[in-house]
Amino acid sequence: MRAIILLPLILLDACNGADDTTGVSPDEAAQLNAAADMLDANATDAGAEPTAATE
């Protein structure tokens, strides 16, 4: 009977874990963050000229 009552709590605890299982190393994560920052900076650059669309 106790197991039925505790099962939802156990499952809820398993869902709230702070696991970082993204599959990338800390160095790779830093490189990805730097690339994302560069893309954000390029996207918001007011002086950037639009590029011609390729045909």
C-alpha positions in Angstrom: 0.0 0.0 0.0 2.8 2.4 0.8 4.5 1.7 -2.5 1.4 2.9 -4.4 1.4 6.1 -2.4 5.1 6.8 -2.8 5.4 5.8 -6.5 4.1 9.2 -7.9 6.6 11.0 -5.6 9.5 8.9 -6.8 8.5 9.4 -10.4 8.2 13.1 -9.9 11.6 13.3 -8.3 13.1 11.4 -11.3 11.6 13.9 -13.7 13.1 16.9 -11.9 16.7 15.8 -12.0 19.3 18.4 -13.1 21.1 16.0 -15.4 23.2 17.5 -18.1 23.2 14.7 -20.6 23.4 16.8 -23.7 26.3 14.7 -25.1 28.8 17.5 -25.5 31.9 18.2 -23.5 32.3 21.5 -21.6 34.7 22.7 -24.3 32.3 21.9 -27.0 29.5 23.7 -25.1 31.7 26.8 -24.8 32.4 26.7 -28.5 28.7 26.4 -29.3 27.9 29.3 -27.0 30.5 31.4 -28.7 29.2 30.6 -32.1 25.6 31.4 -31.0 26.8 34.7 -29.6 28.5 35.5 -32.9 25.4 34.7 -34.8 23.3 36.8 -32.5 25.7 39.7 -32.9 25.6 39.4 -36.7 21.8 39.2 -36.7 21.4 42.4 -34.7 24.2 44.3 -36.4 22.7 47.6 -37.6 25.4 48.3 -40.1 25.3 44.9 -41.8 24.3 44.8 -45.4 21.8 42.2 -46.5 23.3 39.4 -48.6 22.0 38.6 -52.1 19.9 35.5 -52.3 21.4 32.6 -54.2 19.5 31.4 -57.2 
